[in-house]
Amino acid sequence: MTNTTNDHAGHQTWGGRFSESPDARVAAFTESVSFDARLAAHDIRGSIAHARMLSNVGVLTDDEFTQIEAGLNAIGARIAAGDFSWDPALEDVHMNIEARLTDDIGALGKKLHTGRSRNDQIATDIRLWLRDAIDALITELERLRTALIGVAEREADTIMPGFTHMQVAQPVTFGHHMLAWEAMLARDTERLRDIRKRVNRLPLGAAALAGTTFPIDREMVADELGFDSVIDNSLDAVSDRDFAIEFVSAASLVMTHLSRHSEELILWMSPAFGFIDLPDRYCTGSSIMPQKKNPDVAELVRGKTARVNGHLVSLITLMKGQPLAYNRDNQEDKEPIFDVVDTVTNSVALYADMMPHVTVHADVCREAARQGFSTATDLADYLVRQGVAFRDAHEIVGKSVQHAIGAGCDLADLDLATLRGFSEAIGEDVYEVLTLEGSVAARNHIGGTAPAQVRAAAARARAALA
């Protein structure tokens, strides 16, 4: 019988029970270091905290901890410098680092894993990594929100059509529209801050699934790594991926909001609308039509939303059939999470860079607001203030609009005698409400589109970011 030892995969820690090495295709199929190497800095940080705790409780001596810490820091420096060779045969980021540590400092490196498992180790790494990713995404969201507030302040008096069902409904200000986008992103920020609280709980110490017989101090590790608390149940600690699903769900909402923004920017930039122009550096041309200027950033963000939404479905499906505790299925959580973070953060960052430089064609926006009888509701409100029941006012205005359509003009272009023919309650002051400026100025309450309210809302939004 062939004598095999624990060196058939270099530094595999589980080989003692096996009589042969993994099939080459199995090794390639099961490795994860090709993508989880990006967790290296967080793995090293968690390992140092774990080793410090082992020293504090007497499992390691002070000298052993010092050697391990120095060895891990040296490996971290090599990884950061790009001077580290990742070996797929070692399966994952954890074993690559531990194997290199053992090569560098000898058998002492093998003591690092005392009192933990790769199950609680990876759960800790991904939480550390995702916590930083959430902080970075929040920073980009706040940059974009600041940009939108700036555009809102700049365009507080610019009148444009507001739409429902993509039909002209009522005049609004461009600044008011920008603050609607900002409000969506403010909720996104709030959600991410809330999710971060549940990410920021320490699983390390759960070991494989049941805890460890060593006298560990989980609270010490949590404190050093900046976690708010430890996860109470060891089974849950190693198998929970709710926090990842929550994050990807919130990220899909961010992308949904950006996709809606994109749709409007694409429409508004079209010559059929002509409301805005995007900077050339965020657009591309056509290979065959030299006149084209395509809003590629906006289109790609709209397209990438489907990709992020797909990752959400993948993660939910990944978890739906798993019994407790850890299962290898969970190796499949990282690539979706990594891709979501990269996609959403880059999309938000590009928008944060682009939005301050959007050119708004105020004259085109105003002319569009004159189309579609956008002040019809103002006329109905006027009649109600004159004592006409709203349902009657609605019918009167409908007939007025029908007449204006036949005459090929706007309501504001009808003379007083014609308007009074529909209702004697109409007086000379009616034209104050039929103008676009009068319409938006009349909505002078919190949440309204009046320029004064837009500026006040922008100031509140800035204060909320401070």
C-alpha positions in Angstrom: 0.0 0.0 0.0 1.4 3.4 -0.9 2.5 5.5 2.0 1.0 9.0 1.7 1.6 11.9 4.1 0.1 15.3 4.7 2.3 17.0 2.0 0.3 15.9 -1.0 -1.2 19.3 -1.4 1.7 21.3 0.0 0.3 22.5 3.3 -3.3 21.1 3.2 -4.4 20.8 6.8 -7.0 18.1 6.3 -4.9 15.4 4.4 -4.2 13.1 7.3 -7.4 11.2 6.9 -7.0 10.7 3.2 -5.1 8.1 1.3 -4.7 10.0 -2.0 -4.5 13.6 -3.2 -7.5 15.4 -4.7 -8.1 14.8 -8.4 -6.6 17.7 -10.3 -10.1 18.7 -11.6 -11.5 18.6 -8.1 -8.6 20.8 -6.9 -9.3 23.3 -9.6 -13.1 23.1 -9.0 -12.9 23.7 -5.3 -10.2 26.3 -5.0 -11.3 29.9 -4.1 -8.0 31.8 -3.8 -8.4 33.0 -7.4 -11.1 35.4 -6.0 -10.9 35.4 -2.2 -7.3 36.6 -2.3 -8.7 40.1 -2.1 -9.6 39.3 1.5 -5.9 39.0 2.4 -5.5 42.2 4.4 -8.6 41.5 6.4 -7.5 37.9 6.9 -4.2 39.0 8.3 -5.8 41.6 10.5 -8.2 39.0 12.0 -5.3 36.5 12.4 -3.2 39.1 14.3 -6.1 39.9 16.6 -6.7 36.1 17.2 -3.0 35.5 17.9 -2.9 38.4 20.3 -5.9 37.0 22.2 -4.3 33.5 22.3 -1.2 35.2 23.9 -3.4 37.1 26.4 -5.1 33.9 27.6 -1.8 31.9 27.7 -2.2 29.6 24.7 0.7 31.4 23.1 3.7 33.0 24.8 4.4 36.7 24.3 7.5 35.8 22.2 5.4 33.4 20.0 2.9 36.1 19.4 5.6 38.6 18.5 7.0 36.3 15.9 3.6 35.5 14.4 2.6 39.1 14.3 5.9 40.1 12.6 5.5 37.2 10.1 2.0 38.2 9.2 2.8 41.8 8.8 5.7 40.9 6.5 3.4 38.8 4.4 0.9 41.6 4.3 3.5 43.9 3.0 4.5 41.5 0.3 0.9 41.1 -0.8 0.4 44.8 -0.9 3.5 45.2 -3.0 2.4 42.5 -5.4 5.3 40.3 -4.4 3.3 37.2 -3.3 2.7 34.0 -5.2 -0.8 32.5 -4.7 -0.9 28.8 -4.9 -4.3 27.3 -6.0 -3.3 24.0 -4.5 -3.6 25.6 -1.1 -7.3 26.2 -1.9 -7.9 29.6 -0.3 -6.6 32.9 1.0 -6.3 31.5 4.6 -4.2 28.5 3.8 -1.9 30.4 1.4 -1.1 32.9 4.2 -0.8 30.3 6.9 1.5 28.2 4.6 3.7 31.1 3.9 3.8 32.0 7.6 5.0 28.5 8.4 7.6 28.7 5.7 8.8 32.0 7.1 8.8 31.3 10.8 8.8 27.5 11.0 6.5 25.2 12.9 5.3 28.1 15.1 3.1 29.2 12.2 1.0 26.1 12.6 0.0 27.3 16.1 -1.9 30.3 14.6 -5.0 28.2 13.9 -5.4 27.1 17.5 -9.0 27.7 18.7 -10.5 28.6 15.3 -11.7 27.0 12.0 -11.7 28.3 8.5 -15.5 28.4 9.0 -15.4 31.2 11.5 -12.3 32.7 9.9 -14.0 33.3 6.5 -17.1 34.6 8.2 -15.0 37.1 10.0 -13.0 38.1 6.9 -16.0 38.8 4.8 -17.6 40.9 7.5 -14.4 42.9 7.9 -14.2 43.4 4.2 -17.9 44.2 3.7 -17.8 46.7 6.6 -15.1 48.6 4.8 -16.9 48.3 1.5 -20.1 49.7 3.0 -18.2 52.7 4.4 -16.6 53.3 1.0 -20.0 53.1 -0.8 -21.6 55.5 1.7 -18.8 58.0 1.0 -19.5 57.8 -2.7 -23.3 58.1 -2.1 -22.7 61.2 -0.1 -20.6 62.6 -2.9 -23.4 62.0 -5.3 -26.0 63.5 -3.0 -23.8 66.6 -2.6 -23.6 66.9 -6.4 -27.4 66.6 -6.8 -27.9 69.2 -4.1 -25.6 71.5 -6.0 -27.5 71.1 -9.2 -30.7 71.7 -7.3 -29.5 74.9 -5.9 -28.2 76.0 -9.3 -31.5 75.1 -11.1 -33.9 76.1 -8.3 -35.8 78.5 -10.7 -35.6 76.4 -13.8 -39.0 75.3 -14.8 -39.6 71.9 -16.5 -42.5 69.6 -17.1 -43.3 67.1 -14.4 -44.7 63.8 -15.8 -47.0 61.1 -14.8 -47.5 58.2 -17.2 -44.8 60.0 -19.2 -47.4 62.6 -20.0 -47.0 66.3 -19.1 -48.7 66.7 -15.8 -47.7 69.9 -13.9 -44.8 72.2 -14.0 -42.0 71.6 -11.5 -38.6 73.0 -11.0 -35.5 71.2 -12.2 -34.0 71.7 -8.7 -37.1 70.0 -7.2 -36.5 67.0 -9.5 -32.9 66.7 -8.5 -33.8 66.7 -4.8 -36.2 63.8 -5.5 -33.2 61.8 -6.7 -31.2 62.9 -3.6 -34.1 61.7 -1.4 -33.8 58.2 -2.8 -30.1 58.1 -2.2 -30.6 59.4 1.3 -32.8 56.4 2.1 -30.1 54.2 0.5 -27.5 55.7 2.8 -29.8 55.1 5.8 -30.4 51.5 4.8 -26.6 50.9 4.5 -25.9 52.4 7.8 -28.5 50.1 9.4 -27.2 47.0 7.6 -23.6 47.9 8.8 -24.8 47.3 12.4 -25.6 43.7 11.6 -22.5 43.2 9.6 -20.4 44.5 12.5 -20.8 41.4 14.8 -17.9 39.0 15.4 -18.3 35.3 14.4 -14.7 34.4 15.3 -14.6 32.0 18.2 -17.4 29.9 16.9 -14.7 27.6 15.5 -16.1 25.0 13.1 -19.7 25.1 14.6 -19.7 24.4 18.3 -17.1 26.7 19.8 -13.7 25.6 21.1 -12.3 24.0 24.3 -9.6 26.7 24.5 -10.1 29.6 27.0 -10.6 32.2 24.3 -11.7 35.8 24.9 -14.1 36.7 22.1 -14.8 40.1 23.5 -11.1 41.0 23.3 -11.0 40.1 19.7 -14.2 42.0 18.9 -12.8 45.1 20.6 -9.5 45.0 18.7 -11.2 44.5 15.3 -13.8 47.2 16.0 -16.9 44.9 16.2 -19.8 46.1 18.2 -20.5 42.7 19.7 -20.0 38.9 19.2 -22.5 36.6 17.6 -24.1 34.7 20.5 -24.8 31.3 18.8 -21.8 29.4 17.3 -24.0 27.5 14.8 -25.5 30.8 13.5 -22.1 32.5 13.6 -20.5 30.3 10.9 -23.6 29.8 8.7 -25.3 33.2 8.7 -25.2 35.1 5.4 -28.2 37.3 6.1 -25.9 40.3 6.4 -24.6 39.7 2.8 -28.1 39.2 1.4 -29.2 42.4 3.2 -26.3 44.3 1.7 -26.9 43.0 -1.8 -30.6 43.8 -1.4 -29.8 47.4 -0.5 -27.3 47.6 -3.3 -29.9 46.5 -5.8 -32.1 49.4 -4.6 -29.2 51.8 -5.1 -28.8 50.5 -8.6 -32.6 50.6 -9.2 -32.5 54.3 -8.2 -29.5 55.0 -10.5 -31.2 53.1 -13.3 -34.2 55.4 -13.0 -31.8 58.4 -13.0 -30.2 56.9 -16.1 -33.5 56.5 -17.9 -34.3 60.1 -17.4 -30.9 61.4 -18.3 -31.0 59.3 -21.5 -34.4 60.7 -22.4 -33.5 64.2 -21.5 -30.3 64.2 -23.6 -32.2 62.9 -26.6 -32.9 65.7 -29.2 -36.6 64.8 -28.8 -36.3 66.3 -25.3 -33.1 68.4 -25.4 -33.4 69.2 -21.7 -29.7 68.5 -20.9 -26.3 67.8 -22.3 -23.9 65.4 -20.7 -20.1 66.1 -20.8 -18.3 64.5 -23.7 -16.0 62.5 -21.4 -19.0 60.5 -20.1 -20.3 59.7 -23.6 -19.1 57.9 -26.7 -19.7 58.1 -30.4 -21.0 55.8 -33.1 -18.7 53.7 -35.4 -20.9 54.5 -38.4 -22.9 57.6 -37.6 -20.5 60.5 -37.0 -23.1 62.9 -35.5 -24.0 60.6 -32.6 -23.2 61.3 -29.0 -24.3 58.3 -26.9 -24.9 58.5 -23.1 -23.0 55.2 -22.5 -22.3 55.7 -18.8 -26.0 56.1 -18.1 -26.9 53.2 -20.4 -24.4 50.9 -18.8 -25.5 51.8 -15.3 -29.0 51.0 -16.3 -27.8 47.7 -17.7 -25.6 46.8 -14.8 -28.7 47.0 -12.5 -29.8 43.7 -13.9 -26.5 42.2 -13.0 -26.8 43.3 -9.4 -30.4 42.2 -9.1 -29.3 38.8 -10.5 -26.7 38.5 -7.7 -29.4 39.1 -5.1 -31.4 36.2 -6.5 -28.3 34.0 -6.6 -27.5 34.6 -2.9 -31.1 34.0 -1.7 -31.2 30.8 -3.7 -27.8 29.8 -2.4 -29.0 29.9 1.2 -32.5 28.5 0.8 -31.7 24.8 1.1 -28.7 24.8 3.5 -29.0 22.9 6.8 -27.0 24.1 9.8 -24.1 24.8 10.1 -21.5 25.7 7.5 -21.6 24.1 4.0 -19.2 24.5 1.2 -22.0 26.1 -0.9 -21.1 29.3 0.9 -17.9 29.5 -1.1 -20.2 30.8 -3.8 -21.2 33.9 -1.8 -18.0 35.8 -2.4 -17.9 36.4 -6.1 -21.4 37.8 -6.2 -20.7 40.1 -3.2 -17.4 41.2 -4.7 -19.0 42.0 -8.0 -21.9 43.9 -6.4 -19.5 46.1 -4.4 -17.4 46.8 -7.4 -20.4 47.5 -9.7 -22.4 49.7 -7.3 -19.4 51.7 -6.0 -18.1 52.4 -9.4 -21.5 53.3 -10.7 -22.2 55.7 -7.9 -18.7 57.2 -8.1 -19.1 57.9 -11.9 -22.4 59.6 -11.3 -20.9 61.7 -8.5 -18.2 62.9 -10.9 -20.6 63.4 -13.8 -23.7 65.2 -12.3 -22.0 68.5 -11.3 -21.1 69.0 -15.0 -24.6 68.4 -16.5 -25.7 71.3 -18.7 -29.3 72.2 -18.3 -31.1 73.9 -21.2 -33.5 76.0 -19.2 -35.3 77.6 -22.2 -36.0 74.1 -23.7 -37.2 72.8 -20.4 -39.5 75.8 -19.9 -41.0 75.5 -23.4 -41.7 71.8 -22.8 -43.6 72.7 -19.7 -45.9 74.9 -21.8 -46.9 71.9 -23.7 -49.7 69.5 -22.5 -51.6 72.1 -20.5 -49.5 71.7 -17.4 -51.3 74.4 -15.5 -54.8 72.8 -15.9 -54.8 71.7 -12.3 -54.0 75.2 -11.2 -57.1 76.4 -13.0 -59.2 73.8 -11.3 -57.7 74.8 -7.9 -58.5 78.4 -8.7 -62.1 77.6 -9.4 -62.4 75.7 -6.1 -61.1 78.8 -4.3 -63.9 80.7 -6.0 -66.4 78.3 -4.4 -66.8 75.8 -7.3 -67.0 72.1 -6.2 -63.8 70.3 -7.3 -65.7 67.8 -9.5 -67.4 70.6 -11.3 -64.2 72.5 -11.6 -62.6 69.4 -13.1 -65.3 69.3 -15.8 -65.0 73.0 -16.5 -61.2 72.8 -17.0 -61.6 69.7 -19.1 -63.9 71.6 -21.5 -61.5 74.5 -21.5 -58.6 72.2 -22.5 -60.7 70.7 -25.2 -61.3 74.2 -26.6 -57.7 75.1 -26.4 -56.7 71.9 -28.3 -59.0 72.9 -31.0 -57.7 76.4 -31.1 -54.1 75.2 -31.1 -53.1 77.2 -28.0 -52.3 77.0 -24.3 -54.8 77.8 -21.6 -52.9 80.9 -20.8 -53.4 82.1 -24.4 -57.2 82.0 -24.1 -58.7 85.5 -23.6 -60.8 86.2 -20.5 -64.1 86.2 -22.3 -63.5 82.7 -23.6 -62.5 81.4 -20.2 -65.6 83.0 -18.6 -67.7 81.3 -21.2 -66.8 78.1 -19.3 -67.4 79.6 -15.8 -68.4 83.0 -14.6 -66.3 82.4 -11.5 -63.2 83.1 -13.5 -61.8 86.6 -13.1 -58.9 88.7 -14.4 -56.6 87.3 -11.7 -56.8 83.8 -13.3 -53.7 84.5 -15.4 -51.6 84.6 -12.3 -52.2 80.9 -11.8 -52.0 80.0 -15.5 -48.4 81.1 -15.9 -45.7 78.5 -15.3 -44.0 80.8 -12.8 -47.2 81.3 -10.9 -47.9 77.6 -10.8 -44.6 76.6 -9.3 -44.5 79.6 -6.9 -47.9 78.7 -5.6 -46.7 75.4 -4.3 -44.8 77.1 -1.5 -44.9 74.5 1.3 -42.5 71.9 2.7 -42.1 69.3 -0.1 -43.4 71.7 -2.8 -41.7 72.7 -6.0 -41.6 76.5 -5.4 -38.1 77.8 -5.8 -38.0 79.1 -2.2 -38.9 75.6 -1.0 -36.3 74.0 -3.2 -33.6 76.2 -1.7 -34.8 75.4 1.8 -34.9 71.7 1.1 -31.4 71.8 -0.4 -30.2 73.5 2.7 -31.8 70.8 4.9 -30.2 68.1 2.7 -26.8 69.7 3.1 -27.2 69.9 6.8 -28.1 66.2 6.9 -24.8 65.4 5.2 -22.7 67.5 7.6 
